[in-house]
């Protein structure tokens, strides 16, 4: 039997999902930035 989540619990789930999304996107952006720096600045 599944209990209904209160609006506060639902909102906290949305917020935590958004925080995870921001963390993942910033992580991916950092990897892309490091790749670009490596590609352009390091001598080949």
For each residue, the residues with C-beta under 8 A, 3 or more apart:
1:
2:
3:
4:
5: 9 10 13
6: 9 10
7: 10 11
8: 11 12
9: 5 6 12 13
10: 5 6 7 13 14
11: 7 8 14 15
12: 8 9 15 16
13: 5 9 10 16 17
14: 10 11 17 18
15: 11 12 18 19
16: 12 13 19 20
17: 13 14 20 21
18: 14 15 21 22
19: 15 16 22 23
20: 16 17 23 24
21: 17 18 24 25
22: 18 19 25 26
23: 19 20 26 27
24: 20 21 27 28
25: 21 22 28 29
26: 22 23 29 30
27: 23 24 30 31
28: 24 25 31 32
29: 25 26 32 33
30: 26 27 33 34
31: 27 28 34 35
32: 28 29 35 36
33: 29 30 36 37
34: 30 31 37 38
35: 31 32 38 39
36: 32 33 39 40
37: 33 34 40 41
38: 34 35 41 42
39: 35 36 42
40: 36 37
41: 37 38
42: 38 39
43:
44:
